[in-house]
């Protein structure tokens, strides 16, 4: 395939000219910060390891800075954009600046959280400058909806990058860390300065690389069941798991039974557990429920016996045999 020239990529003047022509003003509501540095988008593509045979999906392409760099390297690029004006303009930008690659570009005008299918071949990679306010939900949705995505590189707020890549025992390890690890091996892949964006954000950005697990987490529990345990464990992260999972299990005693059956200390906290351990706890919820039921049964049995005894006494008083 022919290689587009570097002039095809957007620089600061190009970005501002495009934005002015479209009447676009980046909004905080949608977490819009456009990359204006060609070297940065090339670095992102390089770090993502985009190959000539890759089918890349990009979320939140904005004015097209990263899109054009991806088209330089990949076989195909599909961009998902929610903004009406930006979605309407991007195909024309691609056609004008990279006409030889235009037929290998597709635009899906939609909220990424509602995307259930994409045109063309299944995506093999996800590369995106994700809007800060929806970065984690969008990332998890795309990984869940498109299991063909093998490699991912996302640019997110630095704090979010730390959380996604955190290991058990870290102070920032939490729900995003565990859920991302359900799908992939996750690591920090670099930092991005504020001056490569327009407008410049008030926070630093970071790159996070995810490589999908070759083998899924081994468990008989469903993803929904495992994620329910994760959500419960971190909803009250200062509490021990015995206390934090009481609502999920039905009682503290039931939670303890499930934890013990899973080989996890009831006194541990969620931040110490791997995704595999959360999966084991989910598998043993039935054990905890059985314990909870058994604990409740004696009282119930006593009530039945008392009622039966009262019936007998009533019959004796009335002269019934």
C-alpha positions as a Python dict, from the first residue, in 0.01 Angstrom:
ca = {
    (1, 'X'): (0, 0, 0),
    (2, 'X'): (121, 351, -67),
    (3, 'X'): (234, 557, 231),
    (4, 'X'): (65, 893, 288),
    (5, 'X'): (295, 1189, 335),
    (6, 'X'): (348, 1354, 672),
    (7, 'X'): (164, 1660, 535),
    (8, 'X'): (-156, 1456, 566),
    (9, 'X'): (-146, 1475, 946),
    (10, 'X'): (-303, 1764, 1132),
    (11, 'X'): (-96, 2029, 1308),
    (12, 'X'): (-204, 2306, 1548),
    (13, 'X'): (-298, 2549, 1271),
    (14, 'X'): (-493, 2280, 1083),
    (15, 'X'): (-689, 2187, 1395),
    (16, 'X'): (-786, 2544, 1473),
    (17, 'X'): (-874, 2613, 1109),
    (18, 'X'): (-1097, 2305, 1094),
    (19, 'X'): (-1262, 2389, 1424),
    (20, 'X'): (-1330, 2747, 1315),
    (21, 'X'): (-1478, 2632, 983),
    (22, 'X'): (-1710, 2390, 1165),
    (23, 'X'): (-1793, 2629, 1447),
    (24, 'X'): (-1660, 2372, 1694),
    (25, 'X'): (-1570, 2465, 2047),
    (26, 'X'): (-1441, 2174, 2260),
    (27, 'X'): (-1684, 2099, 2543),
    (28, 'X'): (-1612, 1974, 2895),
    (29, 'X'): (-1943, 1788, 2889),
    (30, 'X'): (-1801, 1545, 2635),
    (31, 'X'): (-1447, 1561, 2766),
    (32, 'X'): (-1315, 1697, 2437),
    (33, 'X'): (-945, 1780, 2417),
    (34, 'X'): (-808, 1758, 2064),
    (35, 'X'): (-451, 1639, 2002),
    (36, 'X'): (-268, 1901, 1794),
    (37, 'X'): (77, 1743, 1768),
    (38, 'X'): (158, 1506, 1480),
    (39, 'X'): (453, 1352, 1664),
    (40, 'X'): (226, 1256, 1954),
    (41, 'X'): (-28, 1074, 1739),
    (42, 'X'): (253, 890, 1558),
    (43, 'X'): (396, 793, 1895),
    (44, 'X'): (55, 658, 2002),
    (45, 'X'): (28, 449, 1685),
    (46, 'X'): (382, 320, 1731),
    (47, 'X'): (325, 237, 2098),
    (48, 'X'): (2, 58, 2007),
    (49, 'X'): (198, -166, 1772),
    (50, 'X'): (-47, -111, 1488),
    (51, 'X'): (29, -351, 1202),
    (52, 'X'): (-45, -322, 829),
    (53, 'X'): (-311, -594, 857),
    (54, 'X'): (-488, -446, 1161),
    (55, 'X'): (-850, -338, 1162),
    (56, 'X'): (-853, -58, 1417),
    (57, 'X'): (-1153, 88, 1597),
    (58, 'X'): (-1114, 440, 1735),
    (59, 'X'): (-1355, 599, 1982),
    (60, 'X'): (-1392, 975, 1994),
    (61, 'X'): (-1186, 1072, 1688),
    (62, 'X'): (-1276, 1439, 1717),
    (63, 'X'): (-1131, 1634, 1425),
    (64, 'X'): (-924, 1337, 1304),
    (65, 'X'): (-569, 1383, 1434),
    (66, 'X'): (-525, 1024, 1551),
    (67, 'X'): (-752, 886, 1278),
    (68, 'X'): (-516, 1000, 1002),
    (69, 'X'): (-211, 858, 1181),
    (70, 'X'): (-391, 526, 1223),
    (71, 'X'): (-481, 519, 854),
    (72, 'X'): (-110, 556, 775),
    (73, 'X'): (-34, 232, 956),
    (74, 'X'): (-343, 7, 962),
    (75, 'X'): (-539, -180, 698),
    (76, 'X'): (-870, -27, 801),
    (77, 'X'): (-996, 223, 1059),
    (78, 'X'): (-1349, 257, 1193),
    (79, 'X'): (-1415, 565, 1405),
    (80, 'X'): (-1705, 596, 1650),
    (81, 'X'): (-1812, 955, 1712),
    (82, 'X'): (-2112, 1083, 1908),
    (83, 'X'): (-2086, 1453, 1816),
    (84, 'X'): (-2309, 1542, 1520),
    (85, 'X'): (-2082, 1809, 1372),
    (86, 'X'): (-1759, 1613, 1416),
    (87, 'X'): (-1913, 1293, 1278),
    (88, 'X'): (-2040, 1482, 975),
    (89, 'X'): (-1703, 1641, 902),
    (90, 'X'): (-1456, 1356, 956),
    (91, 'X'): (-1514, 1157, 634),
    (92, 'X'): (-1451, 1475, 432),
    (93, 'X'): (-1131, 1544, 628),
    (94, 'X'): (-1004, 1192, 555),
    (95, 'X'): (-1095, 1220, 187),
    (96, 'X'): (-923, 1558, 153),
    (97, 'X'): (-602, 1475, 338),
    (98, 'X'): (-563, 1104, 263),
    (99, 'X'): (-767, 1026, -51),
    (100, 'X'): (-574, 706, -124),
    (101, 'X'): (-691, 564, 211),
    (102, 'X'): (-1045, 703, 222),
    (103, 'X'): (-1205, 376, 110),
    (104, 'X'): (-1046, 204, 409),
    (105, 'X'): (-1214, 439, 656),
    (106, 'X'): (-1561, 402, 808),
    (107, 'X'): (-1752, 630, 1042),
    (108, 'X'): (-2010, 516, 1295),
    (109, 'X'): (-2215, 806, 1426),
    (110, 'X'): (-2316, 682, 1768),
    (111, 'X'): (-2256, 683, 2140),
    (112, 'X'): (-1982, 422, 2187),
    (113, 'X'): (-2170, 280, 2486),
    (114, 'X'): (-2453, 181, 2250),
    (115, 'X'): (-2239, 30, 1974),
    (116, 'X'): (-2312, -341, 1933),
    (117, 'X'): (-2164, -398, 1588),
    (118, 'X'): (-1922, -234, 1346),
    (119, 'X'): (-1912, -229, 966),
    (120, 'X'): (-1655, -436, 777),
    (121, 'X'): (-1413, -693, 920),
    (122, 'X'): (-1402, -751, 1297),
    (123, 'X'): (-1166, -509, 1476),
    (124, 'X'): (-831, -643, 1591),
    (125, 'X'): (-717, -334, 1781),
    (126, 'X'): (-867, -45, 1977),
    (127, 'X'): (-670, 279, 1978),
    (128, 'X'): (-828, 592, 2119),
    (129, 'X'): (-795, 921, 2299),
    (130, 'X'): (-1090, 850, 2526),
    (131, 'X'): (-1303, 1132, 2667),
    (132, 'X'): (-1204, 1165, 3032),
    (133, 'X'): (-1555, 1151, 3173),
    (134, 'X'): (-1649, 812, 3021),
    (135, 'X'): (-1312, 647, 2965),
    (136, 'X'): (-1351, 336, 3184),
    (137, 'X'): (-1712, 245, 3088),
    (138, 'X'): (-1634, 287, 2718),
    (139, 'X'): (-1315, 81, 2740),
    (140, 'X'): (-1488, -205, 2922),
    (141, 'X'): (-1787, -196, 2687),
    (142, 'X'): (-1569, -219, 2377),
    (143, 'X'): (-1360, -505, 2518),
    (144, 'X'): (-1675, -692, 2615),
    (145, 'X'): (-1866, -630, 2292),
    (146, 'X'): (-1579, -703, 2051),
    (147, 'X'): (-1381, -1008, 2166),
    (148, 'X'): (-1183, -991, 1841),
    (149, 'X'): (-994, -689, 1981),
    (150, 'X'): (-655, -837, 2072),
    (151, 'X'): (-460, -520, 2153),
    (152, 'X'): (-568, -188, 2298),
    (153, 'X'): (-394, 141, 2363),
    (154, 'X'): (-594, 421, 2518),
    (155, 'X'): (-500, 769, 2627),
    (156, 'X'): (-679, 867, 2946),
    (157, 'X'): (-640, 1096, 3244),
    (158, 'X'): (-318, 1002, 3425),
    (159, 'X'): (-505, 914, 3744),
    (160, 'X'): (-734, 680, 3549),
    (161, 'X'): (-433, 523, 3378),
    (162, 'X'): (-284, 449, 3722),
    (163, 'X'): (-608, 287, 3836),
    (164, 'X'): (-646, 73, 3526),
    (165, 'X'): (-291, -58, 3547),
    (166, 'X'): (-275, -94, 3927),
    (167, 'X'): (-184, -429, 4082),
    (168, 'X'): (-344, -583, 4394),
    (169, 'X'): (-217, -415, 4708),
    (170, 'X'): (-186, -73, 4546),
    (171, 'X'): (-371, 220, 4702),
    (172, 'X'): (-534, 298, 4366),
    (173, 'X'): (-628, -63, 4287),
    (174, 'X'): (-1004, -84, 4251),
    (175, 'X'): (-1300, -164, 4029),
    (176, 'X'): (-1140, -42, 3701),
    (177, 'X'): (-823, -243, 3774),
    (178, 'X'): (-1006, -570, 3838),
    (179, 'X'): (-1257, -539, 3555),
    (180, 'X'): (-991, -445, 3298),
    (181, 'X'): (-785, -742, 3414),
    (182, 'X'): (-1084, -971, 3353),
    (183, 'X'): (-1030, -908, 2982),
    (184, 'X'): (-662, -834, 2947),
    (185, 'X'): (-312, -790, 3084),
    (186, 'X'): (-282, -420, 3158),
    (187, 'X'): (18, -187, 3193),
    (188, 'X'): (110, 181, 3179),
    (189, 'X'): (266, 264, 2843),
    (190, 'X'): (384, 622, 2887),
    (191, 'X'): (281, 976, 2976),
    (192, 'X'): (146, 1256, 2757),
    (193, 'X'): (205, 1623, 2833),
    (194, 'X'): (-70, 1882, 2847),
    (195, 'X'): (71, 2104, 2574),
    (196, 'X'): (-14, 1861, 2291),
    (197, 'X'): (-387, 1924, 2343),
    (198, 'X'): (-626, 2198, 2249),
    (199, 'X'): (-754, 2319, 2482),
    (200, 'X'): (-483, 2217, 2727),
    (201, 'X'): (-644, 2008, 3003),
    (202, 'X'): (-593, 2075, 3372),
    (203, 'X'): (-458, 1724, 3426),
    (204, 'X'): (-186, 1506, 3280),
    (205, 'X'): (-264, 1215, 3050),
    (206, 'X'): (-129, 863, 3034),
    (207, 'X'): (-122, 574, 2791),
    (208, 'X'): (-253, 233, 2894),
    (209, 'X'): (-180, -81, 2694),
    (210, 'X'): (-402, -387, 2719),
    (211, 'X'): (-334, -726, 2561),
    (212, 'X'): (-633, -959, 2568),
    (213, 'X'): (-592, -1276, 2769),
    (214, 'X'): (-515, -1576, 2550),
    (215, 'X'): (-715, -1781, 2800),
    (216, 'X'): (-1010, -1626, 2986),
    (217, 'X'): (-1022, -1632, 3365),
    (218, 'X'): (-1100, -1991, 3460),
    (219, 'X'): (-1425, -1990, 3651),
    (220, 'X'): (-1773, -2136, 3646),
    (221, 'X'): (-1913, -1795, 3743),
    (222, 'X'): (-2038, -1554, 3479),
    (223, 'X'): (-1882, -1214, 3419),
    (224, 'X'): (-2190, -1051, 3571),
    (225, 'X'): (-2159, -1264, 3885),
    (226, 'X'): (-1789, -1183, 3923),
    (227, 'X'): (-1838, -811, 3862),
    (228, 'X'): (-2117, -806, 4125),
    (229, 'X'): (-1864, -928, 4384),
    (230, 'X'): (-1609, -668, 4269),
    (231, 'X'): (-1862, -384, 4290),
    (232, 'X'): (-1971, -491, 4639),
    (233, 'X'): (-1613, -531, 4766),
    (234, 'X'): (-1508, -181, 4665),
    (235, 'X'): (-1832, -3, 4750),
    (236, 'X'): (-1706, -7, 5109),
    (237, 'X'): (-1335, -53, 5051),
    (238, 'X'): (-1231, 23, 5409),
    (239, 'X'): (-1437, -267, 5541),
    (240, 'X'): (-1327, -627, 5557),
    (241, 'X'): (-1472, -850, 5288),
    (242, 'X'): (-1689, -1025, 5547),
    (243, 'X'): (-1865, -692, 5611),
    (244, 'X'): (-1842, -547, 5260),
    (245, 'X'): (-1995, -855, 5097),
    (246, 'X'): (-2274, -902, 5352),
    (247, 'X'): (-2531, -734, 5129),
    (248, 'X'): (-2418, -930, 4825),
    (249, 'X'): (-2426, -1265, 5009),
    (250, 'X'): (-2736, -1202, 5219),
    (251, 'X'): (-2559, -1177, 5554),
    (252, 'X'): (-2212, -1143, 5703),
    (253, 'X'): (-2218, -1513, 5792),
    (254, 'X'): (-2305, -1607, 5434),
    (255, 'X'): (-2029, -1382, 5305),
    (256, 'X'): (-1781, -1548, 5541),
    (257, 'X'): (-1888, -1894, 5423),
    (258, 'X'): (-1836, -1797, 5059),
    (259, 'X'): (-1497, -1642, 5136),
    (260, 'X'): (-1373, -1942, 5333),
    (261, 'X'): (-1491, -2179, 5060),
    (262, 'X'): (-1299, -1966, 4807),
    (263, 'X'): (-983, -1977, 5016),
    (264, 'X'): (-994, -1604, 5094),
    (265, 'X'): (-960, -1459, 5442),
    (266, 'X'): (-1285, -1296, 5560),
    (267, 'X'): (-1067, -1025, 5717),
    (268, 'X'): (-903, -933, 5384),
    (269, 'X'): (-1003, -625, 5188),
    (270, 'X'): (-1092, -601, 4821),
    (271, 'X'): (-774, -415, 4729),
    (272, 'X'): (-568, -726, 4809),
    (273, 'X'): (-749, -966, 4575),
    (274, 'X'): (-677, -1072, 4218),
    (275, 'X'): (-952, -1109, 3960),
    (276, 'X'): (-916, -1486, 3993),
    (277, 'X'): (-989, -1466, 4365),
    (278, 'X'): (-1297, -1253, 4304),
    (279, 'X'): (-1411, -1519, 4055),
    (280, 'X'): (-1367, -1793, 4316),
    (281, 'X'): (-1577, -1597, 4564),
    (282, 'X'): (-1851, -1559, 4301),
    (283, 'X'): (-1845, -1935, 4244),
    (284, 'X'): (-1908, -1999, 4611),
    (285, 'X'): (-2201, -1763, 4662),
    (286, 'X'): (-2426, -2071, 4668),
    (287, 'X'): (-2223, -2204, 4962),
    (288, 'X'): (-2280, -1879, 5146),
    (289, 'X'): (-2651, -1882, 5064),
    (290, 'X'): (-2678, -2239, 5193),
    (291, 'X'): (-2510, -2133, 5517),
    (292, 'X'): (-2739, -1832, 5545),
    (293, 'X'): (-3039, -2058, 5489),
    (294, 'X'): (-2912, -2315, 5740),
    (295, 'X'): (-2862, -2043, 6000),
    (296, 'X'): (-3220, -1931, 5948),
    (297, 'X'): (-3374, -2279, 5944),
    (298, 'X'): (-3353, -2362, 6319),
    (299, 'X'): (-3565, -2056, 6405),
    (300, 'X'): (-3810, -2147, 6133),
    (301, 'X'): (-3821, -2511, 6253),
    (302, 'X'): (-3883, -2399, 6610),
    (303, 'X'): (-4174, -2186, 6495),
    (304, 'X'): (-4328, -2480, 6308),
    (305, 'X'): (-4282, -2710, 6608),
    (306, 'X'): (-4441, -2452, 6836),
    (307, 'X'): (-4738, -2418, 6602),
    (308, 'X'): (-4776, -2798, 6582),
    (309, 'X'): (-4759, -2827, 6964),
    (310, 'X'): (-5020, -2554, 6999),
    (311, 'X'): (-5247, -2740, 6756),
    (312, 'X'): (-5213, -3062, 6959),
    (313, 'X'): (-5292, -2879, 7285),
    (314, 'X'): (-5591, -2712, 7121),
    (315, 'X'): (-5721, -3048, 6999),
    (316, 'X'): (-5680, -3203, 7346),
    (317, 'X'): (-5874, -2920, 7509),
    (318, 'X'): (-6158, -2953, 7258),
    (319, 'X'): (-6172, -3331, 7301),
    (320, 'X'): (-6038, -3418, 6951),
    (321, 'X'): (-5813, -3731, 6941),
}
